[in-house]
Amino acid sequence: MNRGYAAIIAAVLIFGTICIGSSFSAPSTDGTKAAFVLIKDFAFHPRTLTIEPGTSVTWLNGDSASHEIKFPDLESIALNKGDTFVHAFNSTGTFCYICGFYPQMRGTIVVQISNDGDASISM
C-alpha cells in the first residue's frame, strides 16, 4: 500500500471517529473532488451524501463484518474491515444503494450542481 493511500484511509478513520459518522467532500491532489462514506455499526455514515458531478465517493468498511455496496446496476466485491470501494458519479441524479449482505443498511448519493460550487453533506 502506498503512503498516499494509507494516509487517506487513516484520515477517513480519524475523521469518522472524531465526527461520529460524519463524512466530508474535498478536492483531491489531481483536482477532482472526493467524498467519503464510513461503514460503521451496520450503517452508512452519512446515510445521505450530496455531491457534485465528477466526485469520486470512497466507502470504507470500519466494521468487523463484511459488507457490499450494491446499486441496481453496480456492486462492489465483499469489503472486509479496512477495505474500500470507490465509484465516480458523473451525472446528476439520486442514487440509492444497500449493503448486499445486510439489505436493511441503506444509503443515498445525491448528485447535483451546487449554486455556490461546494458540495454539501446531509445526515
VMD Tcl script that builds the backbone (N, CA, C; Angstrom):
set m [mol new atoms 369]
animate dup $m
set s [atomselect $m all]
$s set {name element resname resid chain x y z} {
  {N N MET 1 A 0.852 -1.171 0.000}
  {CA C MET 1 A 0.000 0.000 0.000}
  {C C MET 1 A 0.899 1.235 0.000}
  {N N ASN 2 A 0.636 2.177 -0.952}
  {CA C ASN 2 A 1.491 3.356 -0.982}
  {C C ASN 2 A 1.118 4.328 0.134}
  {N N ARG 3 A 2.013 5.252 0.421}
  {CA C ARG 3 A 1.803 6.159 1.555}
  {C C ARG 3 A 0.601 7.061 1.380}
  {N N GLY 4 A 0.354 7.523 0.163}
  {CA C GLY 4 A -0.797 8.393 -0.075}
  {C C GLY 4 A -2.102 7.688 0.226}
  {N N TYR 5 A -2.218 6.441 -0.225}
  {CA C TYR 5 A -3.422 5.658 0.009}
  {C C TYR 5 A -3.600 5.392 1.506}
  {N N ALA 6 A -2.513 5.042 2.174}
  {CA C ALA 6 A -2.580 4.787 3.624}
  {C C ALA 6 A -2.975 6.056 4.369}
  {N N ALA 7 A -2.480 7.202 3.932}
  {CA C ALA 7 A -2.816 8.469 4.588}
  {C C ALA 7 A -4.298 8.792 4.425}
  {N N ILE 8 A -4.861 8.515 3.248}
  {CA C ILE 8 A -6.291 8.760 3.026}
  {C C ILE 8 A -7.116 7.882 3.948}
  {N N ILE 9 A -6.783 6.612 4.036}
  {CA C ILE 9 A -7.529 5.696 4.909}
  {C C ILE 9 A -7.422 6.144 6.366}
  {N N ALA 10 A -6.225 6.507 6.811}
  {CA C ALA 10 A -6.044 6.967 8.189}
  {C C ALA 10 A -6.868 8.224 8.444}
  {N N ALA 11 A -6.872 9.144 7.501}
  {CA C ALA 11 A -7.635 10.389 7.674}
  {C C ALA 11 A -9.130 10.103 7.770}
  {N N VAL 12 A -9.630 9.185 6.935}
  {CA C VAL 12 A -11.051 8.843 6.984}
  {C C VAL 12 A -11.396 8.204 8.322}
  {N N LEU 13 A -10.559 7.290 8.788}
  {CA C LEU 13 A -10.817 6.642 10.077}
  {C C LEU 13 A -10.811 7.647 11.219}
  {N N ILE 14 A -9.832 8.519 11.237}
  {CA C ILE 14 A -9.740 9.514 12.313}
  {C C ILE 14 A -10.904 10.478 12.242}
  {N N PHE 15 A -11.173 11.005 11.048}
  {CA C PHE 15 A -12.251 11.963 10.890}
  {C C PHE 15 A -13.587 11.335 11.253}
  {N N GLY 16 A -13.832 10.102 10.776}
  {CA C GLY 16 A -15.086 9.418 11.079}
  {C C GLY 16 A -15.249 9.145 12.558}
  {N N THR 17 A -14.155 8.838 13.238}
  {CA C THR 17 A -14.208 8.584 14.675}
  {C C THR 17 A -14.485 9.869 15.444}
  {N N ILE 18 A -13.805 10.939 15.069}
  {CA C ILE 18 A -13.986 12.213 15.772}
  {C C ILE 18 A -15.386 12.760 15.559}
  {N N CYS 19 A -15.865 12.693 14.326}
  {CA C CYS 19 A -17.148 13.306 13.998}
  {C C CYS 19 A -18.320 12.356 14.170}
  {N N ILE 20 A -18.064 11.145 14.581}
  {CA C ILE 20 A -19.086 10.130 14.834}
  {C C ILE 20 A -20.092 10.053 13.694}
  {N N GLY 21 A -19.596 9.532 12.598}
  {CA C GLY 21 A -20.498 9.275 11.498}
  {C C GLY 21 A -20.529 10.351 10.440}
  {N N SER 22 A -19.738 11.361 10.541}
  {CA C SER 22 A -19.728 12.389 9.514}
  {C C SER 22 A -18.875 11.940 8.345}
  {N N SER 23 A -18.996 12.656 7.274}
  {CA C SER 23 A -18.158 12.451 6.114}
  {C C SER 23 A -17.832 13.817 5.570}
  {N N PHE 24 A -16.949 13.855 4.569}
  {CA C PHE 24 A -16.599 15.150 4.023}
  {C C PHE 24 A -16.317 15.037 2.539}
  {N N SER 25 A -16.343 16.172 1.886}
  {CA C SER 25 A -16.042 16.250 0.467}
  {C C SER 25 A -14.916 17.243 0.314}
  {N N ALA 26 A -13.918 16.887 -0.479}
  {CA C ALA 26 A -12.753 17.751 -0.634}
  {C C ALA 26 A -12.095 17.495 -1.970}
  {N N PRO 27 A -11.391 18.503 -2.504}
  {CA C PRO 27 A -10.656 18.247 -3.750}
  {C C PRO 27 A -9.474 17.330 -3.482}
  {N N SER 28 A -9.175 16.470 -4.457}
  {CA C SER 28 A -8.006 15.595 -4.319}
  {C C SER 28 A -6.794 16.296 -4.914}
  {N N THR 29 A -5.663 15.647 -4.867}
  {CA C THR 29 A -4.426 16.253 -5.358}
  {C C THR 29 A -4.445 16.471 -6.865}
  {N N ASP 30 A -5.253 15.713 -7.614}
  {CA C ASP 30 A -5.294 15.903 -9.063}
  {C C ASP 30 A -6.424 16.830 -9.507}
  {N N GLY 31 A -7.075 17.511 -8.567}
  {CA C GLY 31 A -8.108 18.485 -8.894}
  {C C GLY 31 A -9.519 17.931 -8.925}
  {N N THR 32 A -9.678 16.610 -8.887}
  {CA C THR 32 A -11.015 16.046 -8.840}
  {C C THR 32 A -11.530 16.113 -7.410}
  {N N LYS 33 A -12.831 15.984 -7.256}
  {CA C LYS 33 A -13.399 16.017 -5.910}
  {C C LYS 33 A -13.564 14.599 -5.387}
  {N N ALA 34 A -13.409 14.469 -4.072}
  {CA C ALA 34 A -13.543 13.174 -3.419}
  {C C ALA 34 A -14.436 13.326 -2.198}
  {N N ALA 35 A -15.203 12.298 -1.906}
  {CA C ALA 35 A -16.059 12.267 -0.721}
  {C C ALA 35 A -15.951 10.880 -0.111}
  {N N PHE 36 A -16.285 10.776 1.165}
  {CA C PHE 36 A -16.101 9.522 1.890}
  {C C PHE 36 A -17.351 9.124 2.654}
  {N N VAL 37 A -17.609 7.818 2.679}
  {CA C VAL 37 A -18.689 7.240 3.473}
  {C C VAL 37 A -18.052 6.164 4.340}
  {N N LEU 38 A -18.287 6.244 5.627}
  {CA C LEU 38 A -17.777 5.253 6.565}
  {C C LEU 38 A -18.864 4.233 6.857}
  {N N ILE 39 A -18.509 2.967 6.786}
  {CA C ILE 39 A -19.417 1.886 7.166}
  {C C ILE 39 A -19.053 1.508 8.590}
  {N N LYS 40 A -19.936 1.771 9.513}
  {CA C LYS 40 A -19.655 1.521 10.936}
  {C C LYS 40 A -20.955 1.204 11.651}
  {N N ASP 41 A -20.901 0.221 12.545}
  {CA C ASP 41 A -22.072 -0.175 13.341}
  {C C ASP 41 A -23.266 -0.524 12.449}
  {N N PHE 42 A -22.981 -1.227 11.348}
  {CA C PHE 42 A -24.011 -1.678 10.415}
  {C C PHE 42 A -24.855 -0.530 9.883}
  {N N ALA 43 A -24.187 0.579 9.554}
  {CA C ALA 43 A -24.852 1.744 8.961}
  {C C ALA 43 A -23.850 2.503 8.096}
  {N N PHE 44 A -24.376 3.255 7.134}
  {CA C PHE 44 A -23.560 4.129 6.304}
  {C C PHE 44 A -23.558 5.522 6.925}
  {N N HIS 45 A -22.388 6.116 7.061}
  {CA C HIS 45 A -22.246 7.442 7.672}
  {C C HIS 45 A -21.526 8.367 6.704}
  {N N PRO 46 A -22.152 9.382 6.168}
  {CA C PRO 46 A -23.551 9.751 6.368}
  {C C PRO 46 A -24.468 8.846 5.533}
  {N N ARG 47 A -25.715 8.804 5.931}
  {CA C ARG 47 A -26.685 7.976 5.208}
  {C C ARG 47 A -26.998 8.598 3.845}
  {N N THR 48 A -27.061 9.919 3.802}
  {CA C THR 48 A -27.273 10.647 2.548}
  {C C THR 48 A -26.101 11.577 2.336}
  {N N LEU 49 A -25.508 11.488 1.157}
  {CA C LEU 49 A -24.366 12.321 0.810}
  {C C LEU 49 A -24.714 13.080 -0.460}
  {N N THR 50 A -24.585 14.415 -0.425}
  {CA C THR 50 A -24.850 15.251 -1.591}
  {C C THR 50 A -23.518 15.734 -2.140}
  {N N ILE 51 A -23.310 15.476 -3.439}
  {CA C ILE 51 A -22.038 15.799 -4.082}
  {C C ILE 51 A -22.309 16.455 -5.429}
  {N N GLU 52 A -21.236 16.943 -6.064}
  {CA C GLU 52 A -21.335 17.488 -7.406}
  {C C GLU 52 A -20.916 16.425 -8.428}
  {N N PRO 53 A -21.367 16.569 -9.681}
  {CA C PRO 53 A -20.922 15.628 -10.718}
  {C C PRO 53 A -19.395 15.603 -10.811}
  {N N GLY 54 A -18.862 14.420 -11.076}
  {CA C GLY 54 A -17.421 14.247 -11.180}
  {C C GLY 54 A -16.741 13.887 -9.880}
  {N N THR 55 A -17.504 13.785 -8.801}
  {CA C THR 55 A -16.946 13.444 -7.496}
  {C C THR 55 A -16.821 11.927 -7.367}
  {N N SER 56 A -15.688 11.479 -6.841}
  {CA C SER 56 A -15.485 10.066 -6.529}
  {C C SER 56 A -15.807 9.844 -5.062}
  {N N VAL 57 A -16.638 8.869 -4.795}
  {CA C VAL 57 A -17.008 8.527 -3.421}
  {C C VAL 57 A -16.259 7.254 -3.038}
  {N N THR 58 A -15.629 7.286 -1.864}
  {CA C THR 58 A -14.939 6.120 -1.319}
  {C C THR 58 A -15.696 5.633 -0.096}
  {N N TRP 59 A -16.107 4.378 -0.105}
  {CA C TRP 59 A -16.701 3.733 1.060}
  {C C TRP 59 A -15.589 2.978 1.776}
  {N N LEU 60 A -15.500 3.138 3.074}
  {CA C LEU 60 A -14.508 2.445 3.887}
  {C C LEU 60 A -15.227 1.599 4.919}
  {N N ASN 61 A -14.935 0.299 4.946}
  {CA C ASN 61 A -15.568 -0.586 5.913}
  {C C ASN 61 A -14.822 -0.520 7.245}
  {N N GLY 62 A -15.473 0.048 8.255}
  {CA C GLY 62 A -14.917 0.116 9.591}
  {C C GLY 62 A -15.509 -0.930 10.528}
  {N N ASP 63 A -16.355 -1.800 9.996}
  {CA C ASP 63 A -16.957 -2.878 10.783}
  {C C ASP 63 A -16.112 -4.144 10.692}
  {N N SER 64 A -16.276 -5.009 11.685}
  {CA C SER 64 A -15.587 -6.304 11.616}
  {C C SER 64 A -16.303 -7.253 10.655}
  {N N ALA 65 A -17.586 -7.009 10.372}
  {CA C ALA 65 A -18.344 -7.819 9.420}
  {C C ALA 65 A -18.070 -7.337 7.996}
  {N N SER 66 A -18.175 -8.239 7.044}
  {CA C SER 66 A -18.039 -7.871 5.635}
  {C C SER 66 A -19.299 -7.156 5.157}
  {N N HIS 67 A -19.113 -6.242 4.218}
  {CA C HIS 67 A -20.231 -5.513 3.619}
  {C C HIS 67 A -20.016 -5.440 2.118}
  {N N GLU 68 A -21.085 -5.118 1.400}
  {CA C GLU 68 A -21.038 -4.980 -0.050}
  {C C GLU 68 A -21.899 -3.782 -0.436}
  {N N ILE 69 A -21.341 -2.873 -1.232}
  {CA C ILE 69 A -22.091 -1.721 -1.718}
  {C C ILE 69 A -22.840 -2.185 -2.962}
  {N N LYS 70 A -24.181 -2.021 -2.964}
  {CA C LYS 70 A -24.971 -2.554 -4.064}
  {C C LYS 70 A -25.977 -1.519 -4.563}
  {N N PHE 71 A -25.750 -1.068 -5.806}
  {CA C PHE 71 A -26.686 -0.220 -6.529}
  {C C PHE 71 A -27.453 -1.132 -7.480}
  {N N PRO 72 A -28.568 -0.664 -8.063}
  {CA C PRO 72 A -29.297 -1.525 -9.003}
  {C C PRO 72 A -28.427 -2.025 -10.169}
  {N N ASP 73 A -27.464 -1.215 -10.625}
  {CA C ASP 73 A -26.673 -1.603 -11.789}
  {C C ASP 73 A -25.168 -1.702 -11.511}
  {N N LEU 74 A -24.795 -1.746 -10.238}
  {CA C LEU 74 A -23.379 -1.771 -9.868}
  {C C LEU 74 A -23.245 -2.342 -8.468}
  {N N GLU 75 A -22.214 -3.162 -8.244}
  {CA C GLU 75 A -21.956 -3.616 -6.878}
  {C C GLU 75 A -20.467 -3.843 -6.674}
  {N N SER 76 A -20.071 -3.659 -5.430}
  {CA C SER 76 A -18.677 -3.881 -5.066}
  {C C SER 76 A -18.455 -5.367 -4.795}
  {N N ILE 77 A -17.205 -5.721 -4.637}
  {CA C ILE 77 A -16.893 -7.034 -4.093}
  {C C ILE 77 A -17.134 -6.953 -2.584}
  {N N ALA 78 A -17.032 -8.064 -1.900}
  {CA C ALA 78 A -17.165 -8.065 -0.445}
  {C C ALA 78 A -16.043 -7.212 0.157}
  {N N LEU 79 A -16.417 -6.297 1.030}
  {CA C LEU 79 A -15.447 -5.430 1.697}
  {C C LEU 79 A -15.243 -5.918 3.118}
  {N N ASN 80 A -14.052 -6.376 3.414}
  {CA C ASN 80 A -13.705 -6.756 4.778}
  {C C ASN 80 A -13.275 -5.506 5.535}
  {N N LYS 81 A -13.069 -5.615 6.828}
  {CA C LYS 81 A -12.665 -4.464 7.628}
  {C C LYS 81 A -11.416 -3.813 7.028}
  {N N GLY 82 A -11.490 -2.504 6.823}
  {CA C GLY 82 A -10.376 -1.751 6.259}
  {C C GLY 82 A -10.384 -1.647 4.747}
  {N N ASP 83 A -11.233 -2.433 4.072}
  {CA C ASP 83 A -11.305 -2.385 2.611}
  {C C ASP 83 A -12.108 -1.177 2.150}
  {N N THR 84 A -11.836 -0.744 0.918}
  {CA C THR 84 A -12.542 0.394 0.343}
  {C C THR 84 A -13.123 0.033 -1.018}
  {N N PHE 85 A -14.125 0.812 -1.405}
  {CA C PHE 85 A -14.727 0.745 -2.730}
  {C C PHE 85 A -14.885 2.175 -3.207}
  {N N VAL 86 A -14.478 2.454 -4.449}
  {CA C VAL 86 A -14.537 3.813 -4.995}
  {C C VAL 86 A -15.372 3.805 -6.267}
  {N N HIS 87 A -16.242 4.819 -6.370}
  {CA C HIS 87 A -17.033 4.989 -7.588}
  {C C HIS 87 A -17.167 6.470 -7.888}
  {N N ALA 88 A -16.972 6.845 -9.155}
  {CA C ALA 88 A -17.127 8.231 -9.597}
  {C C ALA 88 A -18.554 8.441 -10.101}
  {N N PHE 89 A -19.184 9.519 -9.644}
  {CA C PHE 89 A -20.538 9.876 -10.067}
  {C C PHE 89 A -20.428 11.058 -11.027}
  {N N ASN 90 A -20.705 10.804 -12.306}
  {CA C ASN 90 A -20.511 11.829 -13.323}
  {C C ASN 90 A -21.794 12.490 -13.796}
  {N N SER 91 A -22.934 11.908 -13.488}
  {CA C SER 91 A -24.199 12.510 -13.902}
  {C C SER 91 A -25.051 12.837 -12.688}
  {N N THR 92 A -25.922 13.834 -12.860}
  {CA C THR 92 A -26.793 14.245 -11.762}
  {C C THR 92 A -27.877 13.191 -11.550}
  {N N GLY 93 A -28.405 13.160 -10.347}
  {CA C GLY 93 A -29.478 12.236 -10.013}
  {C C GLY 93 A -29.379 11.782 -8.569}
  {N N THR 94 A -30.318 10.967 -8.177}
  {CA C THR 94 A -30.351 10.385 -6.838}
  {C C THR 94 A -30.122 8.891 -6.987}
  {N N PHE 95 A -29.098 8.397 -6.301}
  {CA C PHE 95 A -28.669 7.010 -6.439}
  {C C PHE 95 A -28.773 6.320 -5.075}
  {N N CYS 96 A -29.741 5.408 -4.961}
  {CA C CYS 96 A -29.956 4.678 -3.711}
  {C C CYS 96 A -29.171 3.373 -3.749}
  {N N TYR 97 A -28.628 2.991 -2.605}
  {CA C TYR 97 A -27.858 1.754 -2.524}
  {C C TYR 97 A -28.122 1.070 -1.188}
  {N N ILE 98 A -27.760 -0.200 -1.138}
  {CA C ILE 98 A -27.912 -1.004 0.074}
  {C C ILE 98 A -26.622 -1.789 0.291}
  {N N CYS 99 A -26.536 -2.444 1.422}
  {CA C CYS 99 A -25.493 -3.437 1.647}
  {C C CYS 99 A -26.039 -4.755 1.105}
  {N N GLY 100 A -25.254 -5.419 0.256}
  {CA C GLY 100 A -25.689 -6.688 -0.318}
  {C C GLY 100 A -25.869 -7.787 0.706}
  {N N PHE 101 A -25.170 -7.696 1.839}
  {CA C PHE 101 A -25.275 -8.716 2.886}
  {C C PHE 101 A -26.329 -8.374 3.931}
  {N N TYR 102 A -26.537 -7.080 4.166}
  {CA C TYR 102 A -27.484 -6.610 5.186}
  {C C TYR 102 A -28.373 -5.551 4.543}
  {N N PRO 103 A -29.408 -5.963 3.793}
  {CA C PRO 103 A -30.203 -5.016 2.997}
  {C C PRO 103 A -30.944 -3.954 3.810}
  {N N GLN 104 A -31.006 -4.107 5.126}
  {CA C GLN 104 A -31.609 -3.044 5.941}
  {C C GLN 104 A -30.690 -1.825 6.005}
  {N N MET 105 A -29.434 -1.996 5.642}
  {CA C MET 105 A -28.492 -0.877 5.563}
  {C C MET 105 A -28.731 -0.172 4.236}
  {N N ARG 106 A -29.144 1.097 4.304}
  {CA C ARG 106 A -29.475 1.848 3.092}
  {C C ARG 106 A -28.759 3.187 3.087}
  {N N GLY 107 A -28.409 3.628 1.901}
  {CA C GLY 107 A -27.779 4.927 1.746}
  {C C GLY 107 A -28.208 5.565 0.440}
  {N N THR 108 A -27.930 6.858 0.322}
  {CA C THR 108 A -28.307 7.609 -0.868}
  {C C THR 108 A -27.187 8.575 -1.236}
  {N N ILE 109 A -26.859 8.604 -2.516}
  {CA C ILE 109 A -25.946 9.610 -3.048}
  {C C ILE 109 A -26.775 10.523 -3.930}
  {N N VAL 110 A -26.774 11.827 -3.618}
  {CA C VAL 110 A -27.476 12.826 -4.413}
  {C C VAL 110 A -26.409 13.613 -5.163}
  {N N VAL 111 A -26.481 13.576 -6.485}
  {CA C VAL 111 A -25.510 14.282 -7.317}
  {C C VAL 111 A -26.235 15.459 -7.961}
  {N N GLN 112 A -25.784 16.668 -7.606}
  {CA C GLN 112 A -26.416 17.866 -8.140}
  {C C GLN 112 A -25.391 18.969 -8.308}
  {N N ILE 113 A -25.709 19.899 -9.188}
  {CA C ILE 113 A -24.839 21.047 -9.394}
  {C C ILE 113 A -25.155 22.057 -8.307}
  {N N SER 114 A -24.119 22.458 -7.588}
  {CA C SER 114 A -24.277 23.390 -6.471}
  {C C SER 114 A -24.250 24.822 -6.977}
  {N N ASN 115 A -25.082 25.677 -6.368}
  {CA C ASN 115 A -25.101 27.099 -6.724}
  {C C ASN 115 A -23.809 27.794 -6.329}
  {N N ASP 116 A -23.228 27.402 -5.214}
  {CA C ASP 116 A -22.019 28.074 -4.732}
  {C C ASP 116 A -20.744 27.299 -5.048}
  {N N GLY 117 A -20.876 26.180 -5.748}
  {CA C GLY 117 A -19.691 25.417 -6.135}
  {C C GLY 117 A -19.211 24.439 -5.093}
  {N N ASP 118 A -19.871 24.381 -3.937}
  {CA C ASP 118 A -19.454 23.462 -2.881}
  {C C ASP 118 A -20.495 22.357 -2.718}
  {N N ALA 119 A -20.021 21.152 -2.560}
  {CA C ALA 119 A -20.904 20.038 -2.258}
  {C C ALA 119 A -21.264 20.103 -0.786}
  {N N SER 120 A -22.396 19.530 -0.448}
  {CA C SER 120 A -22.812 19.554 0.951}
  {C C SER 120 A -23.023 18.143 1.438}
  {N N ILE 121 A -23.156 18.018 2.733}
  {CA C ILE 121 A -23.362 16.722 3.349}
  {C C ILE 121 A -24.666 16.783 4.124}
  {N N SER 122 A -25.550 15.848 3.857}
  {CA C SER 122 A -26.806 15.754 4.585}
  {C C SER 122 A -26.746 14.536 5.482}
  {N N MET 123 A -27.268 14.654 6.664}
  {CA C MET 123 A -27.270 13.499 7.566}
  {C C MET 123 A -28.679 13.186 7.969}
}
mol reanalyze $m
mol bondsrecalc $m
mol representation Tube
mol addrep $m
